């Protein structure tokens, strides 16, 4: 089947899910989810820009579902100081060029008060200018990323490299005894800067980077790379490849017997939602480090999962961390807390000042708090190992660090 047909099929499937969830098409394009009640001042307008179609769609669809879930929770509780939130959704289509035009609709035509979304760093870089600089709107970026995003009015609610690497890499080297690393990577900003940070941590802990390579995002043939992994006696693959090149790399590495021969695959965005990209057997033994896994055993996280499952029964788009869903939930709740702190004022300057000091006592994986003046949040971090149980993945948590500083900006 051609890429065009695949894209159309994905769009039709996603459109049906959105319609079933209550979203309707807007006059200016995109989709809108209106609250069930009104307020004299009108609604708070929240824009979601994420990948409903395209290579990153499994993550993007998890994002819009979590955004809807979080907003409906707020509205059911009476809104933000009595004012409901109205959601607007635009598809970024895993294509920064498409995304820029669609995000402009949120800013110029919908006149939203805040935008949340973007998964890849390439997407964030593409859409932040029309949101923050030209649009003069608050932007919340929910995904784990490479760090160094210190733009005023842009708040990062996912993990930074320090939060992920500073515990994960010493665990791989000192506990698992894996010291020879390969870094196969997609050729864009997130892998480049994350690898730079990870290399320092690897070398500081007595490990060695055997090779670091970058490939086009759509590369499908990796035999030469896997040959280097074998020849270099690599025992840990620190991977930053993304779809569509992700699936063929993981498949070819698995079929080459890397994991069966004692090698460890690690990737810091791998979570339960990755079953939408790979069969479970290819993920067996993978080590990840994220702000949340579904195995986290606290009452609030369990309540969130139960509520999400009730809202979206039998969905394949899960409430997970590596897909930016936890950062999306956290971002919506940080924004709610900030607007409450302003007394209901929605101006960017007022809300940003409140966001800078926002604290969440509860959330997926635990509470979180913005670090004043640094545009990033402290949060709990977990190391987990993936297990294949009857064709389904399960992550066993083997380490927790509380309220880890992002060490950014």
Secondary structure, DSSP 8 states (H G I E B T S, - for coil): --HHHHHHHHHHHHHHHHHHTT-EE-TTSSEEE--SS--TT--EEEEEEE-SSSTTHHHHHHHHHHHHHHHHHHHHTT-BTTB-EEEEEEE-TT-HHHHHHHHHIIIIIS--SEEEE--SHHHHHHHHIIIIISS--EEEE-S---S----TTEEE-S--HHHHHHHHHHIIIIIS---EEEEEEESSHHHHHHHHHHHHHHHHTT-EEEEEEEE-TT----HHHHHHHHHTT--EEE-B--TTHHHHHHHHHHHTTTTTTT-EEE-TT--GGGGGTS-GGGGTT-EEEES--TT---HHHHHHHHHHHHHTTT-SS---STTSHHHHHHHHHHHHHHHHHTTS---HHHHHHHHTT-EES--TTS-EEE-TTSS-EEEEEEEEEEEEETTEEEEEEEEEEEEE-----
